Amino acid sequence: MNALEIKDLDFAYESGKNVLSGINITVEEGEFVCLLGRNGSGKSTLARLINGLLAPTGGSVSVFGMDSSDKKNLFEIRKRAGMVFQNPDNQMVASIVEDDLAFGPENVGVKREEIGERISYALAAVGMEEFRHSTPSRLSGGQKQRIAIAGVLALKPDILILDESTAMLDPKGRGEVMKVVKDLNKNGMTIVSITHYMDEAVDCDRAVVLSEGKIVMQGAPREVFSRAEELARYGLNVPKAAYIAQKLRENGLPIADDIYEGEALEKALCGLFQKG
């Protein structure tokens, strides 16, 4: 079943100018899709349309067959498509981690005995069990964002939408969050990740590039990242490892064309040194 179907989607704010035009995307259940684009390309607006926080001005957004334009569907859509925003502090409502995770389930009428089970499940999913009774304000940025993800997971969503959720984190924090996201996807959760970090898109199933509110490229990461010059026209770079591999090839080293992440590049270089 398709988790998400977006057809001929247009959206404009009150100013009247279209922020998104003619967007068509289908996301299969269990797929990991990255939406890429520079600031102002329409990525975050698209995320809010998927979650039902905004309504299309043209076309349609369907989540597991539910049309977001029908207000009767919004409650169920927001339960099944959970969103994690850029700043974790904006999603936290309590002074103790477990109380924060209980907030969502309590508000959708989950029974008290089940709420405890959901809190345990969510904390285990993000590797934060030992912080159940901690104060969120004392956690690192990466830990806060993992708690923010846990707060969404406590609602048992089928789709996790990350709206530049690693933008405010240092490399260590980004790594922590993306490990959680990849593990969730391996266990069957559908992921829609909005990011401007190309390295985060390396392991997704499909990369979709937006520019000025339109889809300009899409495909498997290796297909998209092989078009470096075209990406540059849209204000994007290839992952750092891919850029380094490209420069090494230009200088005569036999580096494979499909290297886009650091670990693969490191293995390739080690292999060359061992042969030498």
Summary of the structure (lengths in Angstrom):
residues: 276
radius of gyration: 19.9
end to end distance: 50.7
largest distance: 66.2
contacts: 905
relative contact order: 0.14
helix: 44%
strand: 22%
